[in-house]
C-alpha cells in the first residue's frame, strides 16, 4: 500500500499524465459521455478525498460507475443513513 501511495503522489504532482500511466482506470478508454454526467461529476468530487489529481479521481469514478451506474447516489444515501444513526 505504501508503494501505491508513493506512486499516486508522484502522479498527482504531474500535470502531464496520460491514461496509460494511471494505475487505475480499467475503463479509461470508455468516453466520458457514456456515463451519466451528474454521477461522474459526483464521483470525481468524492474520489478527490483520496487524491489531488483529477485524472486519477475520474479514473476511479469511471471504474465505480462501470460496475454500478448510480454508485455515487447510493454512496451519498448510505453516508446520510450512517450519519442519522
C-alpha positions in Angstrom: 0.0 0.0 0.0 2.9 2.4 0.8 4.3 1.9 -2.7 1.0 2.6 -4.3 0.5 5.8 -2.3 4.0 6.9 -3.2 3.2 6.2 -6.9 -0.1 8.1 -6.7 1.6 11.1 -5.1 4.2 11.2 -7.9 1.4 11.1 -10.4 -0.6 13.7 -8.5 2.4 16.1 -8.8 2.5 15.7 -12.5 0.2 17.8 -14.8 1.1 15.6 -17.7 -0.4 12.2 -17.0 -1.5 10.0 -19.9 -4.3 7.5 -19.4 -1.8 4.6 -19.9 0.2 5.8 -16.9 -2.7 5.6 -14.5 -2.5 2.6 -12.1 -6.3 2.6 -12.0 -9.0 3.1 -14.6 -9.6 -0.1 -16.5 -12.5 1.9 -18.1 -10.4 4.9 -19.2 -10.9 4.1 -22.9 -14.7 4.5 -22.5 -15.7 8.1 -23.4 -17.0 10.2 -20.5 -20.2 10.7 -22.5 -21.1 7.1 -21.9 -21.5 7.8 -18.2 -24.2 9.9 -16.5 -22.7 13.4 -16.3 -24.1 14.0 -12.8 -22.8 10.7 -11.5 -19.4 11.3 -13.0 -19.2 14.8 -11.5 -20.2 13.5 -8.1 -17.7 10.7 -8.4 -14.8 12.9 -9.3 -15.6 15.1 -6.2 -15.9 12.1 -3.9 -12.7 10.5 -5.1 -10.7 13.7 -4.7 -10.7 12.8 -1.0 -8.2 10.2 -2.0 -6.1 12.1 -4.5 -5.4 15.7 -5.6 -5.1 14.5 -9.2 -8.4 15.0 -11.2 -7.4 12.4 -13.8 -6.9 9.7 -11.1 -10.2 10.7 -9.4 -12.0 10.5 -12.7 -10.5 7.1 -13.5 -11.6 5.7 -10.1 -15.1 7.2 -10.5 -15.4 5.7 -14.0 -14.5 2.3 -12.6 -17.1 2.5 -9.9 -19.8 3.7 -12.4 -19.0 1.0 -14.8 -19.9 -1.5 -12.1 -23.0 0.4 -10.8 -24.4 3.3 -12.8 -25.8 5.1 -9.8 -22.9 4.3 -7.4 -22.5 7.9 -6.1 -26.2 8.4 -5.4 -26.2 5.2 -3.5 -23.0 6.2 -1.6 -24.5 9.5 -0.7 -27.6 7.8 0.6 -25.6 5.3 2.6 -23.4 8.0 4.2 -26.5 10.1 5.1 -28.1 7.0 6.7 -25.0 6.4 8.7 -25.0 10.0 9.9 -28.6 9.6 11.1 -27.9 6.6 13.3 
